[in-house]
Amino acid sequence: MKREPLKIVYHDGGRLVLQIKSGNLLSRWFSLVLVLLLFLLSVGGQHGNSYTVHCTKPEPSHANCQIIQSYFWGLFRNVSVVNNVVQAIVKEETRRNRDEKTYSIYKVFLVTRTNQEVDLTDWETSHFNTHRLQNSLEAFLQSDLQKDYFSSNRWQSYWLSLLVILPVSIYILFLLASPYRVRVILDRTGNSALLIANFFPFGTALNQVVDLNCIYLKFQQTKDSDGSDYYQIKLILNIPKKSIIDFRKYGLPIGGGSYEPIFLQQSYNQTAIQNYWQTAPVIQLLKQFVRAEVVTTS
């Protein structure tokens, strides 16, 4: 059998304070930073790179080019200069994957007047990107233009950066919608309950006052998928979920509904679960504040 997940914070003759969800603000911030770093490392390390080339012609026969390599969407940069460029070429190699199937990879090189080949891009599988860059450079070298600017993978980096921003934004929305800590104060004298929920990012507390009848204990006999009898004791919180931002007001399907039941105990052993229902201190204490229901199957 499982132990009850809720924690009794305080109780006296008239009030009972329960912590039904434990958490802290620091852990929420830590999880957000961790998720963001994982996305940046996994996506940015492979696809967040770009190459830009600025070329000028001191003479019609050749060009001097400045290559700017950006990594992690521009967080890191490397600048190099290649002089006396007369040609741009693409080289192709064949590789094998784990299934022994072959595939091609491509790389763009700048060729100088001394036939030196200088890497412009890394090896990549995109035939379109590499040949587009090579064709653009060749068109410039053969034209009358004095200056031009070229790029590789930049639009791909922008689109992939959106793929990072989108899931992280969704994760932030769910952090905002779900409280990290929830406490309920049961007031037997006033026949009411106060639910206090704390939310990311600043620990803002949202208070809800409801009738005490919205909270009750339930002993339920049910059947599992094999048809065996199964017993559960749970605390029902018939309290609507609210958050500091009403997402549904803006058409976002986030939040809403009621708080999930808190499973205090569950077992296939009828004698053990009934004994827990009748003798467990936490159950007896809760029975002093909320009603108890017994539901069995026929």
N, C-alpha and C positions, 0 to 999 in steps of 0.2 A: 504494500500500500504506500501511497505517496504522502509526504508531509504537506500540511497546509502552506500555501505560498504567501498568505497575508501575514502581516505583523501587527500585533497589538502594541500601540505606542503608549496609550494611557487609558485608564478607566477608573471611574468612581461610581457612586450610586446612581448618578443621573446621566453621565456621558461616557461614551466609548469611542476612542480614536483608533481607527484602523488605517494602516498603510497598505494599499492594495497593489501599488506599483512602485517599485524602488528604482531609483536611478539618480544620476547627478548631471548637472549642466556641463561639467568638464568632460565627461565621457562622450556627450553628444558632440561637442566641439572636436574632440579627438577623433571620433569616427568620421566626421565630415572631412577633416584634414587628411586622414588616412585614405578615404575613398578618392579624394581629389588627387592625391599623389599617385595612387595606383593607376588611375586613368591616364594621368600625364606620362607616367613611366611606360605603361603598356602601349599606349597609342602614340604618344609623342616620340618615343625612342625609335619607332619604325617609320612613322608617317609625318611627324611634325617637322620635317626638314625641307629646306628649299634652297635653290641656287639662283642667284641673279648675276647677270654679266653686263657690265658697262663697257662698251667698246668705242674707241675713237681712232680715226685714220690720220696719222701724221703724213702719210703718203698714200696714193691710191692703191699701191701694191700690197699693203699690209695694214694691220690694225694692232693697237695695244689694248689689252682687255684687263679689266679689274673684276675678279671673281669674288663674290660675297657668299659664303656658305653660312646659312642660318640653321640652328638646331633648336629643337623644342620651341617652335613658333617664334624664333628670334631671341630666345633667352640667352643663347650663346652664339657668337659669330666668329668666323674666321675669314680674313681678307687676304687675297694674294693677287699678284700682278703677272700677267704673261704678255711679253712684248713680241712684236714681229709675227703676229698670227696671220697665216695665209690660207688656212683651210680648217674646216671642222668635219670630223669623221665619226661614224658610229661603228663600234666593234661588237660582234655577236659571239657568244659562247653557248655551248649546250651543256646542260646539267641533268642529273637524274635525281628524282625524288625517292622516297622510301619504297614506293611501289615499282621502282625501276622504270618509271615512265620519264621520257625526256621532255625538257622544256628549255626555252631560250631566254637568255638574259642579255641586256644591252648596256653599253656605256659610251658616253660622248667624250671625245678627245679634241683638244685644240692642237693643230700642227703648226710649228713655227717655220721660218725660212731655213733653219738648219735641220729640218726634219725631226725635231724633237717633239714628242707626243706628250701632252700634259693633260692629266685627268681633269675633266670638268664635272662629271657626275659620278655617283657610285653605280655599281652594277644594279640593274633593276629589271623587272619583267615587262615593263610597259614599252612596247614597240612604238606606240603613238607618241608618248612624251619625249622619248629620246630622239626620234626622227623629226619631230616637230621642231625641237630645239636646234638640231643640226641643220635642217632646211632653212630656218630663220637666220642662223649665223652665216650660212653659205650665201643666202640672198643678199645680206648686208655686205659681205666681202666683195661681191661681184657688182654692187651697185655704186652710185655716185654719192651716197650718203656719207657724211663725215662722222656722225654719232648715231648710236642706237643702243637699245636696252632690251635684254632678253631675260626670260625666267623659266624655271623648270619646277614643277610640282607645287607651285604656289597656290593654285586654286584647289589642288588636292589637299593641301595643308589646311586651307580655310574650311573646306567641307568637313575634314576630319576633326578640326577643332570644334566645330558645331556638334559633332558626335560625342565629344567630351562634355561640352557645356550642357547638352540636353539631358543626359542621364543624371549628371550632378545636380542640375536644377530640379529634376523630379525628386531626387533624394532629399534635397533641401525642403521641398514642399511637404514631403511626408514627415520630416523632422519637425516642421512648424505645426503640422496637423495633429501629431501624436504627442501627448504629454509624457515627459520623462519620469515624473513622479506624481502619484495620486494618493490623496488621503481623504478619508470619510469620517466625519464626526457625527456619531449617532447621539441624538438628544432625546432621551426617553421622556423627560419632563415636558418639553415643547412639542413632542411627537413629530420631530423634523430631523432632517439629515443635511449636513453641509459637506459638499464635495469640493475639495481644493485641488486643482490640477496646475502643475507648473510646466511651462513651455519654453522650448528653445526659441530664440538665441540668448535671451537675457534673464531667464528664470521667471518671466511674468506669471503671476498667479491668477487663475480664473476661478471664481467661486460660483457654485450653484447650490441653491437651497431647494430641497424637495421634501415631499411628505415622507415620513418614515416608512409608510406602507409600500413605497417603491423598492424597498430592500427587504429581502426575505431569504430564509434558508430553505433548501429543497433536498429531500431524500428521495432519490429516484431509482426505481428498478427498471432496467431496460434489457434489451437483448443485443448481442453483438452480431456480426455478419454470419457466424456459425450457428446462431440460434441459442447460444448459452446465456444464462442470466448474468447480468452485470449490474453493479450497484455503484451509485455516485452520490456524493454529498457536495452540494455547491451553494455558493452565495450568489443570489441573483441581484443584479443591479439594474433595475428598470429605470435607468437615467440616461437621457439623450447625451450623446457625445457632442461637445462643443470645443471650439478652438479659438485662439485669439484672432484668427482671420477666417471669415466665412467664405471658404473656397467655392462652395456651391453657388453663391451669389454671383460669382464670376464665371460660372459654367464649368467649373472643374469638378470632376467626380471624386473628390477627396473629402474625407470626414463623413459626418452623419451617422445615423444608426444609434444603437445603445451600447453601453459598456458590456463586454463579454462576461459571462458567468465566471466566477472564481471557483475552481475545483479544489475543494478542501480535502477530499478523500475519494478514492475509487478502487474497487476490488471485485473479484469474483467470489470472494468468501463472504457469504451472507452473515454468518455469526460474527465475524470480525468487524464488518462494516456497521452492523446494528449495535455492537458493543461500543464502537467509536461514537456513534450517533447519541447514545444514551449516557456515556460517561466522560468523553473527552472534554477537558476544561474549556477549550476554546469554543466548542459547540454549545456547552451549557451557558457560557457567558453571552454568546450571540443570541441565544434563545431568550435572554432577559430583555433584549432590546428590539428584536425583530421577530416576526411570526415565523413559524416553521410549518412546512408542508411535506406530506408523504405521498408520493405518487408511485403506484405499483401497476404492473401489467397483469392482465387477467390470464 
